[in-house]
Amino acid sequence: MVTATLATALTMIAIVTQDHTTLRGAPRDTAPQQAVLWQGDSLEIRGTRGDFLQVYDHRHERAGYIRATQVRVQSLNPENAPELLAIVHFLRDTPGSESLGISYAAAYLKAAPAQAINGDVFDALGVMADRLARRASLKRPAAGKEGDAVGAHLEVAATYGVSMVSFERDGEIRLCYNGDAQRRVLALPSTDIQRAVAVLILTRHDCVSPSLTPVERFAVDNWRADVLDRVETRDLPAILKNRLHMRKAGVWASLAYQRARRSDLGEQAAQVAADRAINELALVNKNELMETDSAAYNDAAIRVGASRWAAQPAPSATAKPLLRVAIAVSPGQSGETCVHLVDAKHDLKHPLLTRCTYSIVWPASAVSNNDGTALTLAVQPMDTWLEMWAFRKQGDEWKIDVLPPAVDNPNLGYMEFAGWVPGNDKMLVAREALVDGRFKRSFEVLRLSNLNVDKQADKADNLSLFSRWQSPAWKAQTVILR
C-alpha cells in the first residue's frame, strides 16, 4: 500500500489553475484556511474525499484539502509528455498565466524522456519568465488584487527555479529574468526563430545592471554583441530581423563609446563600432516596422545618435594658420580630456578658453561660424547621452555653455548642431530624448546672444530657416531625419 501510494505521488500531481484558491484543513468549504494558493502551485495528491482532493503543499509545507474543480490533475508518465507540452505552447502566449505555464513546463521536464527535451520547452519557459518580470516591473499601486497576484506569481515561479534579478533604474525597481532558459535554448537544438527570441531577451538594454563597473559593462556588451551575431537571420520573418537590427544598433553604439574610452584598443576600434551601429540602424526595414516596435526603433536611433560621432575620424593636425576659432585637445588629469579654444594668435599653450572633462570629446564635431565668434562641439558623458558645448564670444571674453538634450536626469538623448544662419545671431540645433517615458524630437532656432529658443518645431520642414540653412554635412550624417 505504501509503495502504491508513493508511486501515485510521484506520477500524479494537482496543478492549481485559479488564483486565490483556498487550501482547507478539512474537506468542507467552512473548514479553517491552511493557505492561499495561486495558479501554478503544484500539489502532491494523497487521496480523495468526495469533491475534495487531499493534498500536500510543499511550497507552504502544509497538508490539507482542496476542491477538485480548482486544480487539474496531471500525470507525469512519459506518455503524457506531449499533452503537457501542448498546454505549455498554449500558455506561452497567454498574458497573465505565466506562473501556470511555468508550472506546466516544469511538469513536462519531469515527464519527458531526456532525449526528447530540446530548446522548444525552454523557449516557452523563457518567454513566460521574461513576461512575468515585465509585469512585475510595471508601475502599479502597492496594494490591490492585481499587485498581490503578480507578487504571488513570482513566488510560485521561484519554486520551480525561475530566478529574477532586481536593481534600481531611474528611481524604480526593475525586475529581470536571469536568462537561464534562454541560454539553454542556445545550447540545445532549436529553431532560428527560437534562438532569435532568446537572444532578444538575453540582450535587453534595460536589464543591464547600472551598477556594473566600466570593465564589467564592456565585457557584458561585447558578449551581447557576440551572441546577437550568432543568430542566423536569413530565414527569419521581417519583424524579428528588424528587432535584431535595432538591438544590434544599440549594443554597437554603446561599444563605440566604451571603445573610445580605451586608448589601448587603437583609434579605429570606436570608428568600427560606430559604423556597425549606423549600418544596423539603416538595415531596419521601415515598411515592415510594427507599431509595437516604434518605441524600440526610436530607442535604437537615439543610442546611435549619441555615439555617431565616433564614426568620424578625428581631424588631422595642420600647419596652416587658423582663420577662425577651432579646438585642440590635450590630456588632463587621469581620465580627463582638456578642450582648448584656439585661433591664429592663440595656440594650445595660450588658448582663448580651456575646459576639462571626463566625458568623451569628439573633435570632428567642432564647427565655427563664419565670423569666428561661436563654435559648437559634441561631448558625450555617457553612452546614451550626447551634449553640445557652445563657445560664444561676448565682447572681448569667451564663455562656454553646456546644452543637454533635455532638462532631465541623463538617460537617453542627444543634442546636435544643425547649421548657422548667415548674417544673423542664430544657429540651428536638433535634439531627441526620452522624457517621462515619451520620445520627444525637436528642431530649434537658438539666439547666440543668450541661447534662448527663438522658434521650434517637431519637424525640420516646419521651420523655414531649417529648409534654407541646415548644414549639408549634418543632414547627411544625422539619424534624426530617419
Secondary structure, DSSP 8 states (H G I E B T S, - for coil): -HHHHHHHHHHEEEEE-STTEEEESSSSTTS-EEEEE-TT-EEEEEEEETTEEEEEETTTTEEEEEEGGGEEEEE-SGGGHHHHHHHHHHHHT-TT-HHHHHHHHHHHHHHS-GGG--HHHHHHHHHHHHHHHHHHHS---SSSHHHHHHHHHHHHHHHTT--EEEEEETTEEEEEE--HHHHHHHHSS--HHHHHHHHHHHT-GGGS-TT--HHHHHHHHHHHHHHHHTS--TTS-HHHHHHHHHHHHHHHHHHHHHHHT-GGG-HHHHHHHHHHHHHHHHT--GGG--GGGHHHHHHHHHHHHHHGGGGS-------S--SS-EEEEEE-STT-EEEEEE-SS--TTS-SEEEEESSEEEEEEEEE-TTSSEEEEEEEEETTEEEEEEEEEETTEEEEEEE-SSSSSSSSEEEEEEEEETTTTEEEEEEEEEETTEEEEEEEEEETTT--EEEEESSGGG-HHHHHH--HHHHHH-STT-
